[in-house]
């Protein structure tokens, strides 16, 4: 007999085996798209921070090699099973059915997960229709198959054991059909994990059809054809059973490992070893079962229990911390903590369902075989319950039957009517000179190609020899490169005007940024926008910019996308610095204040520490005392103008690594104006690490704490915000939402990694607070 269906002791009994392998890493890091471009391959950019995308490496989907290794391991184990069978007993032809079916299943898994994309709609429709039709044929075969076989089952029809087992299998099959149909018909995001989970559910459904057929044919052994059919079906069903089990445990291990990795912890080798031992014992149960039945019945049920304990241990502490965090913070961090806690709780329940039903199945089978033969029927019913629980749990685990709800975007209310700078201008709003100046400013866009050419001059030391990508700020570059390069005669113009040779060029993007940010990060954020990276992190582009030849790589990648001609508006290049700040640093704030420290930093080069040069040009400077001619007070008006005049206009928010941008009053003003006019916003954050390191400050982000050189400017900006809490939530949404945590559809292996990332962030902050305490 075998451990899961002890009532099948018919002639030609097959000998069980199982596929087994250590859990592969099917979600290995994406191939760096820039390297593919540099080596001459087609550019296909996708964020290296995203967890699972259908990227391609060496002509094969990422993760395919892992599944191929899994297939080879399964094939070796199938051969070892044949050797074990031949050593124990004379090898019969029906013994070969099991390893052959295992090899076919493994081949199907490898080929089925080679392409991460969901099958085409027509293929999903065909498979969905085939599932109920084939199930109906299996259920009704006693009416049309037995006559052809010349057999009769009347002598067994009234056996309570047979009737009960048949009813249990039919009910189980009826429950499996809608689950299999849902998995076969559903679209899923590109994911080897999701495809592997769908295959696992289909294996369980096919296996149950095999056992249902055996229940009907197995008692009808009067013809030789029925005997042959029974032997083939039983061995094939055993192969499907243990292949599905092994694949299920691999999926469980992968999900837990994804969570542990994203938590910054090493994957549990103990978990992998226990799962491997469990699968090996299933593989060798029949060849060695008659010699070690007592030992196996005692030891094997403990393995699913150990897996359950390890899963609870991995999830419980982060789950408790997330519950506490949800009560501590507000806004989007609170949404994240609540979402992560609910999702993690659901995942833990799913894992408990999968492992505990397996535990119950093995225990009932052992007890019924050794202690009480009358419990065989109960063991069969528990086995059927376990099959349904496994299929349902795997379907939920892969995200097809369950997606956690995503929070709604907070609604931000701003005052209707004029913009901040229009309010600031007040009586001058109707001045023709004001409108003409706004239009003039809006025409100072520049192409991404011009920006890369300028950065290349900096990197090569042609201008600003002190430039260092890892240190030099935008303020350094403006003072030592932008101002000198835009000087003409006794005055100058905007550098964008120089690049465009005086021709007006409306910008398709307006970049909101902080001058204290590293200039290479500003360029990286703009390039990331031009590349259309799926994620919102630009740190990898910044790394490329800091490497020799990196600009050429990016230029080719942008050229392949036709992005070099996208036009941007950046104040550092689009404002005429000679008509504003080139002649000094403004009045010195009071000693001992934060503003004074900031003012002192602006006067010195970040790299060398030397005083920044003052431009000796004699061009008149215009500030707030001449608001119509001033170019520094029209950013929000200019954004409103571009939004109305340029189709597809977008505000790009290039956030610095320390998130200083959100403490700048005029940067906040641009965000307010974008909300007021309904302009789309594209947030570009340095890295996930930057979000994690600033998590506590961002969790309590307060726009009312922003700074401005003039208090009246801050008051005018804040007057336009009706609901500060909603606006703070909106800013948090821009930051945390850029991580892609609240995706509409994601497979659960990836979701486990996202949950681990949120939990790790909360765990790190709790450790810091404990250390401080």
N, C-alpha and C positions, 0 to 999 in steps of 0.2 A: 504494500500500500504506500501511498505518498502522503505527505503531511497536511495537505490542504483539502483533498477530496478523498477521504478514507473509504468511502463506500464503493469506489471503483476498483473492484478486485476481479475483473473479468478476464477472459482468456486473452492472450496476446498483450498483457499489460506492459505498457511502455515504462521506461526508466527515466525519471525526471533529471533535468539538468537546468542550468540557468546561466544567463549571461551576467558577467560581473566585470567591473573595472573600477579602478580608483576614479573619483570624480574629476573629469577634465575641466580645464578652464576654457569654456567656450566663449567667454566674454573678454578675451584678451584685449589690451589697449589698441586703439585704432592706429592704423598706419598713418604716419605723419604725411599729410597731403603735400606739404611743401617739399618734402624729400622726393615725393613722386614727381613733382614738377621739375625738380632739379635734375633728376635722372632721366628726364625726357618723356615721362609718361604724361597722360592727360591729367589736367588738374581737376580734382573732384574734392573740393574742400568740404570738410565737416569738422565740427569742433572736437578737439582732442579731449575736452572736458566732458563731453556727452558719454553716457555709459554703454550704449548699444545702438549702433547705426549700421546700416548695410554697406560698410566700406569694403574695399577689395584690396587684398594684399597678394602680390605675386600671382594674380589672375584668379584667385580663389577667395570666397568670402572669409572674413576673419572669423575664426572659430571652427572652420571646416577641418583643419588639421587635427584639432582636438577630438572631433567626432570620428575622424579616420583612425586615430590611434585607439579610440574606444572600440571601433569595429575590429581592428586587428587583435586587440586583447580578447574580444568575444570569440573570434575565430579560433585563437589558440586554446581558449578554455573549452570550446566545443570539441576540439581534437583531443584534449586531455580527458574529456568525458568519455569519448569513444575508447580511449586507451584503458580507462578505469573499468568500463563495462567489459572490455575484452579480457582483462586480467581476472575479473571476478567470475565470469561465466562465459560460455561460448556465445560469441556475438551473433545475434539473429538479424535478419534483414530489417525487421521492424524497429530494432534499436537504432538504426541509422536515421529514422524519420526525425527523431528529436533534434540531433545536432544539425541536420540539414535545415529544418525549420528555423532554428536559432540563427544560423548563418544568414538565411533569407531575411529574417527580421532585422538583424544587424545591418545588412546591406540596405534594407529599406530605410532604417534610421539614418544611416550616413548619407544616402542619396536624398532623403527627404529633408534633411537639415542643411544640405549644401547651399541651397538658395534660401536666404533668410526671409525673403518676401512671402507674403501670403499667396496661396494659389490664386489663379485667375477666377473671376466670378463664375464663368461657365464650368470650370472644374469643381468649384465648391458646390454649385448647384447640382451637378451630376452626382457627386459623392453624397450629398444630403438626400437626394432622391433614392439612391441605391441602398442606403442604410435601412429604412423601413421595409423596402421591398424584400431584401435578403432576409431580414428578420422574420417577416411574415412567411417566407418559404420554409424557413427552419421550423417555425412553430407548427405549420400545417403539414410537415412531411410525413407524419404518422398516417395521414389519409391517402397520400399519393405515392409514398416511397415503399411502404411495406408490401404492397401488392406486387410491385415490381421485383422485390427481393424474395417473394414467396414465403414470408414469415408471418407469424402471428404472436401477439403479445397478450392474449386474453388470460393466459395462465398467471401472469404477474400483475394484471391490471388492478387487482383489489388489494395489493400489498400496501399497508399504511406508509411504509418507508418510501416505496416508489412514488406513491401519489404525493406525499409531502415533499419529496425532493423535486419532483417535476413541477409542482406548483411554485416552490421556491425559486427554481431556475427561470420559470416563465415570468414570474413577477420581477425578478432581477433583470431579465432581458428587457422587459417592458420599461423599466426605469432607466436602463442604460441607453435605450434607443434615443430618447429626446436629448440626453446629455451628449451622445456622440453626434447627433444632428446639429446641435448648437455649436459644438467645436468645429465640425466640418464646414459649416456655413459661415462662420464668423470671420471677418477680416481682422488681422492683427498687425501691429507695427513690425517692421523688419526685425526679426529675432530668431536665432537658432533655438533659443530656449522655448519660445512659444510653439514653434513647429515640433520640437521634441515632445512637448506636453500634449499637443494634439495627437501625435502618433501614439503616445502612451495610452490615451483614452481610447483610440481606435483599436489598439491591441487588446485592451480589456474587453471591449465589445465583441471582437471576433472570437476571443477566447471563450466568452460566455455562450456565444452561438455554438461553439464546438462542444461545450459541456451539455448544452441543451440537446444537441443532436445525439450525443452519447446516451443521455437519459432515455431517448426514444429507441435508438438502434441497439444500445448495449444489452438490453434484455431480449433482443430478438436475434438469437444466435443459431437459428435452425439452418440457415444457408451459409455456404462458404463465403459468398459475397458480403454478407452482413458481418462475418467475422473479420474479413480483411478491412472493411470500412471501419469497424470498431478499432482495430489496432492502429490504423493510420490516424484516425480522429483523436484517439486518446494521446498518442505521442505528440501530435501537432498541438493539441490543446495544452498539454503540459509545457511545451516549448513557449507557447504564447503567454501562458500564465507567468512563468518565471522570467521571461524577457520583459514583460510589462512590469513585474515587481522590481527587477533590477533597475530598469529605466526610471521608475518612480523614485527609488531611493537616490539615484544619481541626481534627479531634479531637486530633491529635498536638500541634498548636500550642497548643490550649487547655489541654492537660494540662501542657505545659512552662511556659506562662505562669502557670497556677495555682501551680505550684511556685515560680516566680521571684517572684511577688507575695508569697506567704506567707513567702518568705525575706527580704522587705523590699527586693527589687530590682525595677527597672523591667523590664517585659517586653521581650524582645529584638526590636527592630524589624528587625534583620538576618534573624532567623529568619522573621519574618512576610513580609518582602520576598522572601526566597528561595523560600518556599513559594508565594507569589503568582506569582512569575515561572515557577515550575515548572508551575503549573496553566495559566497563560496559554499557555505553549509547547505544552502538550498540546491546548489549545483550538484553536490555530492551526496545528497540525502538518500537517494535510492541505491547507488552503487555500494555505499557502506552502511546503509540504514539498518539492515538486519543484524549487523554486528554491534552497532552503537545506538540502537533505538532509545534505550533508557537514558543514555547520556545526552543525546541530542534533544529528547523531549524535555529534559531538565534545563539544558543550557540555551537552546536556540530561542525560546520565548523571551529570555532576558535581554536579547539584543535590541529588539524594538523599544523595550523599556529604557535601556541606556540611551538610545538615540533621542527618545522623548525628553529624558532628563537633561541631556546636553543642549537640546533646542530651547527648553525652558530657561536653562542657565544663560544662554546667549541672549535671550529676548527680555527676560524679566527686569533686570536692572535698568536698561534703557527705557523700557516701558514705564516704570515707576518715575524715572526722571522726567520723561516727557509729560506725564500727568502733572507733576509739580510745576514744570516750566509753563504749562498752559495756564496755570492759575497765577503766575508771577508777571508775565509780560502782557502786552496788548497788541492790537493791530495784526499785521501779517505774521510776525513771529508767533503770536498766539494761534492764528489759523494753522500755521505750519505744525506747531506742537500738537494741537488737537488732531489735525489730519494724520500726522505720523503716529500718534498714540492709537487712534482708531484703526488705522491700517495695520499697524504692528500687532494689535490685539486680534484682528481678523486672521492675520497670517499665522499667529500662534495657535489659534483655534483650529485652523486648517491642518497644521502640522500634527496637532494632538489627535485630530480625527483620523489622519492617515496612519500614524504610528500605533495608536491605541487599538484601532480595529484590527490591525495586523497582529498585535499582541494577543488580543482576545481570540482571534482565529486560531493561532498556533496553540494556545492553551486549551481551547475546546477540543481541538483535534487530538492532542496528546491525551487528555482525560478520557475522551470517548474511546480511544483505541486501547488504553491500558486499564482503565478502571470500570467503565460502564458502557457496554456496547449499545445500550438503549439511547445514549446521548449522541449517537452517530447522526441521527436526523437533525438534532439541535446544532451539531457542528457544521452540517451542510448548510443550514439556514444562516448561521453566523458567517460562513464563507461567502454566501451570496450577499449578505449585508456588507461585508468587507469589500467585495467587488464594486458595489455601487458607491460606497464611501470613497474608495480609491479613485474611481473615475470622476466623481464630483469634486473631490479635494484637488486633484491634479488640474481639472478645468478651472477651478477657482484660483489655484496657485499660478497658473499661466496668465491670468487676467482676463480670460474670455468671458467667464460667467460672472465676474465681479470686477468693477472698477470703483474705487472710492470716489465719492462725490467731490467736486472741486468747489472751493469757495467762490462767491461772486465778487467781481471787481468793485471796490468801494467807489461810491459816487462823490465827486468833489464839486462843491458849489463855490463859484467865484462871482464877484459882482459883475453884472452886465455893463455894457457901455464901453467906455474908453479904456485904453491900456494904461499901464503904470506910468509910462513916460508921457503919455498924453495928459494924464492927470497932473503930472509934474510940470508940464508945459502950461497947463491951465489955459490962460487967455490966449496963448500963442498957438493953440491947436488949429485954428483956422488960417494960420499964417502959411502962405504959399511957399515961403522959404523952408519951412519945416517939412512939408510934404515932398518938396523937391530933394531935400537932403536925405530923407528916408529912401526915396527912389534911387538916388545916387549910391547910397550905401548898399542897397539890395543888389545893385549891378556889379558889385565887387566880388563875385564868386570866382573860384579858380578850379582847375581840374585836378583830379587825383594824381595825374601824371606830373603836374607842376610841383605838387607837394613832395612826391618821391624824388624828383630831381633836386629839389632844395635839400632834402634830408641827406641825399648822397653827397652833396657838397660839404655838409657838416661832418658826415662820417669820415670822409676822405681828408678832412683837415684843410680843405681849400678856403673855407671861411671859418671863423671862430675856432682856432687851434685848440682852445681849452675844452672843446665839446667832448663830453663823455656820455654815452647813451644811458648808463646806469645812474648818473648823477645830475646832469644838466637839466634844469627846469625850463619851462616855457618862458619864464621871466628872463633867465639867462640868455636864451636864444634871441628873444626880441631885442634886448639891449645890445648884444654883440654881433648879431647877424642880420636880423630883419631891418633894424634902423639903418645900419651902414649900407645895406644893399638897396634900400629904397630912397637913399639920398640923391637928390638932383639939384645941382646949383646951390643956392642959398637955403633951399628948403627940401621938400620931398613929397612923396605920395605914398599911398598904400602899396605894399609889395605886390598884392594881387593885381593892382593897376599896372605895375611894371611887367608882371608876367603876361598879362593880357594885351600889352602894348596899347593901353588906353581904351580898349573896346569894352563896353559894358557886358557883363555876363551874369545873368540871374542864377542864383544858386538853387540846386535841388535839395540840398541838405544844409541845415544850420547846426553847427556844433556848439553845444554848451559845455564849457570846460573851465578848469581852474588854472591860473598861471603858476601856481605852486606845484602843479603836477609835473612829472618828468616829461620832457618834450617827446622822447621816444615813445612814451605811453600814449600821448595824444595822437601821434602819427599812427601807432599800432591800432588804436580804437577806430580811427578813420579808415584805415586799410581793412580792418576786420569788417566794418560796415560795407565797404566796397566788395569784399569777397563774399558777402552774404553768408557768413558762417552760421551754422544752425544754432550754435550756442551763443552766449553773450559775453564770453570771456575773451580778452585780447592778449593775455600774457604770452601765449605761444608765438603770436605775431611779433611781439616786442622782442622775444628771444631771437627770432629770425632777423629782425632789424639790427640787432647788436652783433650779428655774425658777419664775417667777410663774405661778400657776394650775396648777402641776404636780400638787398634791395633788388638785384636783378631777378632773383627767384620770385619775389613778390610781383615785380613788374610783369613778368611772363604770365603769372597766375591771373593777375588782374586783366591783362590783355586778352587771355583766353575767354574771360567772362564779359569782355567789352566794358569793363568798369573803369578804365583809365580816364574816360571822358566824363564821368560823373562829376558834377560841380558841387563844391562845398563852400560854406561861408564860415570862416574862423576869424574871430576878432583880431588875433595877433597879426594876421596877414591882410585882413579886409578893412581895418581901421588905419587911417593915416596917422601913424605914431608921431610924425613931425608936427602935426597940428594939435597934439595933446601932451603926451608924457615924456617925449624924448629928452627934454631939457632938465629933468629933475625927478625927484621921487615924492613930491608933495610935501606939505608941512609935517614936521615931526610931531607925532602924538606925545602925550604926557609920559614921562618916565615911569617905569615900573608897571606899565599896562601890557596886556596881550597885544594890543595894536602896535605899541612901540617895538616889541620884540619882532613882530611880523615886518614892520617897516625897516628895521635894521637888516633882517634877512634879505629883503628885496634889494638892498644896496650893494650886496656882495655876491660874487660868483660862487655858486654852490660847490664847484670843484676845487678852485684854487684859493678861494677866500679873499681874493683881491676885490677892490672897489670896482663896481661896474662903471663903464665910461658914460659921460654925459655928452649928448650930441650938441655940437656948436652951431647948429643951423639957426637962422634968424626968422624962420617961418612963425607967424603968429599962432599962439596957442588959445584954444577955445575950451572952456570948462562950463560949469553951471552958471557962471555969471553972464555967459552968452549962449543960452540954451538952444537957439535956432541953429547956430553954426557948430555947436558942440556935437561930436560924433559918438560920445560915450554914453549918451542918454536916450538913444533911439533903438536899442536892440530889440525891445519887445514890439515896437511899432514896425520895425523892419521885418520881424518874424511874421507879424500879422499880414503885412504886405505880400511877402513871399507865399504864405499859405493861400492867399486869394489869387495870386497871379501865376503860380507854378503848379501845374498838375502833378500830383504825387509828392508834394513837399513833405519832408520828414525832419523832425528835430532829433539829432543824434546827441545823446548825453554821454560824454566821455568821462566816466567817474575815475578819479585818482585812487591810488592804492589805499590811502588813508581816509577816503570819503570826505575830504575837506570841501568838496564842491557843495555839499548840502548845508554848509555853514556860511556860504557866501550869499549875501542878500540879493545881488543882481543875478546870480545863477538861479536862485529861487524864483526871482521875478520872471525869468525866461520860462521856467517850468509852469508858473502860474499862467503866463500868456498862452502857452501851448494848450493848457487845459481850457482856457477861455475860448480860444478860436477853434478848438477841436483838432489841432494838428497831431498826427501820429507821432509817437515817441519811440525811439530805439535806444534802449539802455545798453551801454557797453561798460562792463565791470572788469577790473584787472584780472581777478582770478577767484576761484572758490576759496582759496586760502585767505584772500583779503576779506571776503565776507565773513569767514569764520573768525578771523582775528578781531574784527570790529563788531562782532555779533551783539555784544551787550550794549554798546553805544547805539547801534542801529535799532535795537529793540525798543529803545526809548527815544527815538528820533523826535525832535521837537523843532518845528520850523521857526517858532518864536525866538529861538536862541541864535538865529543867524546873525552875522555881523556885517556892518557897512561902515565905510569911512565917515559917512554923515548920518547921524541919527534920524534926520527927517526922511532920508531915502528909505531906510528900513520901515518907518511908519507908513509911508505911502505904499510900499510893497505889501505889507501885511494887511492894509485896509481892504485890499481886494479879496481876501480869503474870508469867506463867511463861516466856514466850519473848519477850525484848525485840526480837530481830531481826524476828520475825514481826509484832509490834505496830508497829514502825517501818515495816515494809512496808505494813501496813494503813493507817497514817496517810498514807503517801505515795500509796497507792491512792485514798484519799478526796480528796486534793488533785489529783493528776494525772489520776485517773480521771474527775474532774468535767469535764475538757475534752472528753470524748467521743471520745478518740483510739481506744480499743479498742471501736469499734462492731462489731456483728455483721455488718452489711451496709451498704456505702457505695459509691457509684460512684467510679471511679478518678480522675476529675477532682477530686472532693472529697478523695479520699485523697492525691492529689498535693499539695494545699494543706496537709493535715495533716502530711504528711512534711516539707514546707518549713518549717512552723512549728517542728517538733521540731529540724530541722537548723539553723534560724536561731538557736534558743535555744543549741544546742551551739556554733555558730560565734561567737556573742556572748561566751560564757563563755571560749572559747579566746582571743579577742582581748583580753579583760580580763586573763587570766593572762599573755599575752605582754607587755602594757603594764606589768603589775606587775613582771614579770621584768626 
